[in-house]
Amino acid sequence: MKTLVTGSTGFLGSSVLRELINDGREVKALIRKGTSKKNITGLDVEIAYGDLRDIESIRSALNGCDILYHVAAYYSLWDRNKQLSHEINVKGTRNILRAAKEKDLKKIVYTSTVGCIGLNEDRTPATENTFFNKNTLSNDYKKSKYQAEQVALEFARGGLPVVIVNPSTPVGPRDIKPTPTGKIILDFMNRDMPAYIDTGLNLIDVKDCARGHILAELKGIPGDRYILGNQNMTLLEILITLEKITGLKAPRIKMPFWVALSAGWACEMVANHLTGKPPSIPLAGVKMAKYFMYFDSSKAVNKLGLAQNPVENALRKSVDWFKENNYLTTR
């Protein structure tokens, strides 16, 4: 069986690709022309060039494939083109699932996000069944991913064998962009974080998250959602763990939310109307930090066998990768 992976040059997608290859799968990677292949250099993989917005290129890429992992997404907390996340994440998902249905694929794993899972006001970990409040869709990326998940569910109800996984916050090597979470780690290492916000995240080793995708293909029920996460940690706890790993001091000053929000608004105004460059403090990121993103991965652990390896080790691997790949501006 041949498997197509979208988003295979990215942080999570390249880990999914590696896990499939390690399992002896015949793998094809859908890549946009001009995209860096650094994360997959040297891997035994067939390349298919295409774009999620071009359904003919997707149909061509799916030729000969039985399985699809749709990991690709446009993940940005700011962009001058406000429609880009919708075009890629929503319309692109509809395109590829439509093509998958035409090709009569045996199984599809769609990568959503915990941003599409409800949150508990008392900060207790949420499950796949927690009520979802659309008011938590605080930015274009989250809105587009929520809409894309609805597209996946629509296709599942129509009979397409789509399993949905909702990763929390993967950490580890090959965070090439980096992701907003990787930027937190990098900012800490570069001493660009004088204070912290009182917020919380659920972290998981990117390798465990990637393996969770494959377990979802093998054991997941079409139409079901599975949270792929591990440890709930406050931002301060994450920074103190990074202090332990690196020997660098974690900030001890807690920034009031209103101060961070004001700074986000100011940076957004400058980016939108003056520089045209990403803001140093993304307003979308500040709005997301208002919520403690705590989740319960018991369903994926019990039903799929999702691993729960120590998050501290994943943070250490992330730190080492950034060092080895010359991401540091301070020495």
C-alpha positions as CSV (number, residue, x, y, z in Angstrom):
1,M,0.0,0.0,0.0
2,K,1.3,3.5,-0.9
3,T,0.6,6.3,1.5
4,L,0.5,10.1,0.6
5,V,1.5,12.6,3.3
6,T,0.8,16.3,3.0
7,G,2.8,18.8,5.0
8,S,5.7,16.3,5.0
9,T,8.4,19.0,5.0
10,G,7.0,20.6,8.2
11,F,7.6,20.0,11.8
12,L,4.9,17.4,12.6
13,G,4.5,16.1,9.0
14,S,8.2,15.2,8.7
15,S,7.9,13.2,11.9
16,V,4.8,11.3,10.5
17,L,6.7,10.7,7.3
18,R,9.7,9.2,9.3
19,E,7.4,6.9,11.3
20,L,5.8,5.6,8.2
21,I,9.1,4.9,6.5
22,N,10.4,3.2,9.7
23,D,7.4,1.0,9.5
24,G,8.4,-0.1,6.0
25,R,5.7,1.8,4.2
26,E,5.9,3.0,0.6
27,V,5.5,6.8,1.0
28,K,4.8,9.7,-1.3
29,A,5.1,13.3,-0.2
30,L,3.0,16.1,-1.5
31,I,5.2,19.2,-1.7
32,R,4.7,22.7,-3.1
33,K,7.4,23.7,-5.5
34,G,10.0,26.0,-3.9
35,T,9.5,24.5,-0.4
36,S,12.6,23.5,1.5
37,K,13.2,19.8,1.7
38,K,15.6,20.1,4.6
39,N,13.4,18.0,7.0
40,I,13.2,15.1,4.6
41,T,16.6,15.1,3.0
42,G,18.0,11.6,2.6
43,L,14.7,9.8,3.2
44,D,13.4,7.1,0.9
45,V,10.3,8.9,-0.3
46,E,8.7,9.7,-3.7
47,I,8.0,13.4,-4.3
48,A,4.8,14.7,-5.8
49,Y,4.6,18.4,-6.5
50,G,1.3,20.1,-6.0
51,D,-0.8,22.6,-4.1
52,L,-3.9,22.0,-1.9
53,R,-5.5,24.9,-3.8
54,D,-5.0,23.0,-7.1
55,I,-7.3,19.9,-7.1
56,E,-5.8,18.5,-10.3
57,S,-2.4,18.4,-8.7
58,I,-3.9,16.6,-5.7
59,R,-5.6,14.0,-7.9
60,S,-2.3,13.4,-9.6
61,A,-0.5,13.0,-6.3
62,L,-3.1,10.5,-5.1
63,N,-2.7,8.2,-8.1
64,G,-1.7,4.7,-6.8
65,C,-2.2,5.6,-3.2
66,D,-4.4,3.7,-0.7
67,I,-3.9,5.8,2.4
68,L,-3.8,9.6,3.0
69,Y,-2.3,11.5,6.0
70,H,-3.5,15.1,5.6
71,V,-1.1,16.9,8.0
72,A,-0.5,20.1,6.0
73,A,-1.9,23.4,7.3
74,Y,-1.1,27.0,7.0
75,Y,-0.1,27.8,10.6
76,S,0.6,31.5,11.2
77,L,-0.6,33.9,13.8
78,W,-0.3,36.9,11.4
79,D,-0.3,37.4,7.7
80,R,-0.9,40.3,5.3
81,N,-3.1,38.0,3.2
82,K,-6.0,37.4,5.7
83,Q,-7.6,34.8,3.3
84,L,-4.6,32.6,3.0
85,S,-5.4,30.4,6.1
86,H,-9.0,29.9,4.8
87,E,-7.9,29.1,1.2
88,I,-5.3,26.5,2.3
89,N,-6.8,25.0,5.5
90,V,-10.5,25.0,4.6
91,K,-10.7,24.9,0.8
92,G,-7.6,22.8,0.6
93,T,-9.0,20.3,3.0
94,R,-12.2,20.1,0.9
95,N,-10.2,19.6,-2.2
96,I,-8.1,16.8,-0.9
97,L,-10.9,14.9,0.7
98,R,-13.0,15.3,-2.4
99,A,-10.1,13.8,-4.4
100,A,-9.7,11.0,-1.8
101,K,-13.3,10.1,-2.2
102,E,-13.0,10.0,-5.9
103,K,-10.0,7.6,-5.6
104,D,-11.8,5.4,-3.1
105,L,-9.0,5.5,-0.5
106,K,-9.1,2.9,2.3
107,K,-8.3,5.3,5.2
108,I,-7.6,9.0,5.8
109,V,-6.1,10.6,8.9
110,Y,-6.9,14.3,9.1
111,T,-4.7,16.4,11.4
112,S,-6.9,18.9,13.2
113,T,-5.9,20.7,16.5
114,V,-6.9,20.9,20.1
115,G,-8.0,24.4,19.2
116,C,-11.2,22.7,17.9
117,I,-11.8,21.0,21.3
118,G,-13.8,22.7,24.0
119,L,-12.2,24.1,27.2
120,N,-13.4,23.9,30.8
121,E,-13.6,27.2,32.6
122,D,-12.2,25.7,35.8
123,R,-9.1,24.7,33.9
124,T,-9.6,21.0,34.3
125,P,-8.5,19.0,31.3
126,A,-11.0,18.9,28.5
127,T,-11.9,15.8,26.5
128,E,-13.2,15.2,23.0
129,N,-16.8,15.6,24.3
130,T,-16.3,19.0,26.1
131,F,-18.7,21.7,24.9
132,F,-17.0,23.9,22.3
133,N,-17.5,27.6,22.6
134,K,-16.9,29.4,19.3
135,N,-15.8,32.5,21.2
136,T,-12.5,30.8,21.8
137,L,-11.8,31.0,18.0
138,S,-9.5,34.0,18.6
139,N,-7.7,34.3,15.3
140,D,-7.9,33.4,11.6
141,Y,-5.8,30.2,12.0
142,K,-8.1,28.8,14.7
143,K,-11.2,29.7,12.7
144,S,-9.9,28.1,9.6
145,K,-8.9,24.9,11.4
146,Y,-12.3,24.7,13.1
147,Q,-14.0,25.1,9.7
148,A,-11.7,22.5,8.1
149,E,-12.5,20.0,10.9
150,Q,-16.2,20.5,10.1
151,V,-15.4,19.7,6.5
152,A,-13.6,16.4,7.6
153,L,-16.6,15.5,9.7
154,E,-19.0,16.2,6.8
155,F,-17.0,13.8,4.6
156,A,-17.0,11.2,7.4
157,R,-20.7,11.4,7.7
158,G,-20.9,10.9,3.9
159,G,-19.0,7.6,4.3
160,L,-15.4,8.6,3.7
161,P,-13.2,6.7,6.2
162,V,-11.7,9.8,7.9
163,V,-10.2,9.6,11.3
164,I,-9.5,13.0,13.0
165,V,-6.6,13.6,15.4
166,N,-6.3,16.7,17.5
167,P,-2.6,17.2,18.4
168,S,-2.0,19.5,21.4
169,T,1.4,21.1,21.4
170,P,4.1,18.9,19.9
171,V,7.7,19.7,20.8
172,G,11.0,18.2,19.6
173,P,13.5,18.3,16.7
174,R,13.0,19.7,13.2
175,D,10.8,22.6,14.2
176,I,12.2,24.3,11.2
177,K,10.0,27.4,10.9
178,P,9.7,27.4,14.0
179,T,6.1,27.0,15.2
180,P,4.8,29.5,17.8
181,T,5.6,27.0,20.5
182,G,9.1,26.5,19.1
183,K,9.6,30.2,19.1
184,I,8.8,30.3,22.9
185,I,11.7,27.8,23.4
186,L,13.9,29.8,21.0
187,D,13.1,33.1,22.6
188,F,13.9,31.7,26.0
189,M,17.3,30.4,24.7
190,N,18.1,33.7,23.0
191,R,17.2,35.6,26.3
192,D,14.3,37.4,24.5
193,M,11.7,36.6,27.2
194,P,12.0,39.0,30.2
195,A,8.5,38.1,31.5
196,Y,5.8,35.4,31.2
197,I,2.1,35.3,30.9
198,D,-0.1,33.2,33.3
199,T,-1.3,30.5,30.8
200,G,-1.0,26.8,30.2
201,L,-0.4,24.3,27.5
202,N,-0.5,20.5,26.9
203,L,2.8,19.3,25.5
204,I,3.6,16.0,23.7
205,D,6.8,14.7,22.2
206,V,6.5,15.2,18.4
207,K,7.6,11.6,17.8
208,D,4.8,10.3,20.0
209,C,2.3,12.6,18.3
210,A,3.4,11.3,14.9
211,R,3.1,7.7,16.1
212,G,-0.4,8.6,17.3
213,H,-1.3,9.5,13.7
214,I,-0.4,6.0,12.6
215,L,-2.2,4.4,15.5
216,A,-5.3,6.4,14.4
217,E,-5.0,4.9,10.9
218,L,-4.7,1.4,12.3
219,K,-7.1,1.5,15.2
220,G,-9.2,4.7,14.9
221,I,-12.9,4.7,14.1
222,P,-13.9,6.9,11.1
223,G,-15.7,10.0,12.2
224,D,-14.1,9.9,15.7
225,R,-11.7,12.5,17.1
226,Y,-8.7,11.6,19.3
227,I,-6.7,14.2,21.3
228,L,-3.0,13.5,20.9
229,G,-1.4,15.1,24.0
230,N,0.4,14.3,27.1
231,Q,1.4,16.7,30.0
232,N,-0.4,19.8,31.1
233,M,2.0,22.5,32.2
234,T,1.8,26.2,33.0
235,L,4.0,28.4,30.9
236,L,6.1,29.1,34.0
237,E,6.6,25.4,34.5
238,I,7.7,25.0,30.9
239,L,10.2,27.8,31.4
240,I,11.5,26.4,34.6
241,T,12.0,23.0,32.9
242,L,14.0,24.8,30.1
243,E,16.0,26.5,32.9
244,K,16.9,23.0,34.2
245,I,17.8,21.8,30.7
246,T,19.9,24.8,29.6
247,G,21.2,26.3,32.8
248,L,19.7,29.7,31.7
249,K,17.5,31.5,34.2
250,A,13.8,31.5,33.6
251,P,11.9,34.8,33.9
252,R,10.2,35.3,37.3
253,I,8.2,38.4,36.4
254,K,4.5,37.7,35.5
255,M,3.2,40.1,32.9
256,P,-0.5,41.1,33.5
257,F,-2.7,40.0,30.6
258,W,-3.8,43.5,29.8
259,V,-0.2,44.6,29.3
260,A,0.5,41.8,26.9
261,L,-2.8,42.5,25.1
262,S,-2.0,46.2,24.7
263,A,1.5,45.3,23.4
264,G,-0.1,42.9,20.9
265,W,-2.5,45.5,19.6
266,A,0.3,48.0,19.2
267,C,2.6,45.5,17.4
268,E,-0.3,44.4,15.1
269,M,-1.1,48.1,14.2
270,V,2.6,48.6,13.2
271,A,2.7,45.4,11.2
272,N,-0.6,46.0,9.3
273,H,-0.1,49.7,8.6
274,L,3.7,50.4,8.6
275,T,6.2,47.6,8.2
276,G,4.2,44.8,6.6
277,K,6.3,42.4,8.6
278,P,5.1,39.9,11.3
279,P,4.6,41.6,14.7
280,S,7.1,40.8,17.4
281,I,4.2,40.2,19.7
282,P,1.4,38.6,17.7
283,L,-2.0,39.7,18.9
284,A,-3.5,36.3,18.0
285,G,-0.9,34.6,20.2
286,V,-1.8,36.9,23.2
287,K,-5.5,36.2,22.7
288,M,-4.8,32.4,22.7
289,A,-2.8,32.8,25.9
290,K,-6.0,34.0,27.7
291,Y,-7.1,30.3,27.9
292,F,-5.4,27.4,29.7
293,M,-5.2,24.8,27.0
294,Y,-5.4,21.7,29.2
295,F,-6.5,18.4,27.8
296,D,-7.1,14.8,28.7
297,S,-5.7,12.3,26.2
298,S,-7.1,9.2,27.9
299,K,-9.2,8.2,24.8
300,A,-6.1,8.1,22.6
301,V,-4.1,6.3,25.3
302,N,-6.7,3.7,25.9
303,K,-8.2,3.2,22.4
304,L,-5.1,3.8,20.3
305,G,-2.2,3.1,22.6
306,L,-0.8,6.6,22.4
307,A,2.6,6.8,24.2
308,Q,3.2,9.2,27.0
309,N,7.0,9.6,27.1
310,P,8.5,12.4,29.3
311,V,7.9,15.8,27.9
312,E,11.2,17.1,29.5
313,N,13.1,14.8,27.1
314,A,11.2,16.3,24.1
315,L,12.1,19.8,25.3
316,R,15.7,18.7,25.6
317,K,15.7,17.4,22.0
318,S,14.2,20.7,20.8
319,V,16.9,22.7,22.6
320,D,19.6,20.5,21.1
321,W,18.2,20.7,17.6
322,F,18.0,24.5,17.7
323,K,21.6,24.7,18.9
324,E,22.9,22.2,16.3
325,N,21.1,24.0,13.5
326,N,22.4,27.5,14.4
327,Y,19.1,29.1,15.5
328,L,20.7,30.9,18.4
329,T,21.5,34.6,18.2
330,T,23.4,34.6,21.6
331,R,26.3,32.4,22.7
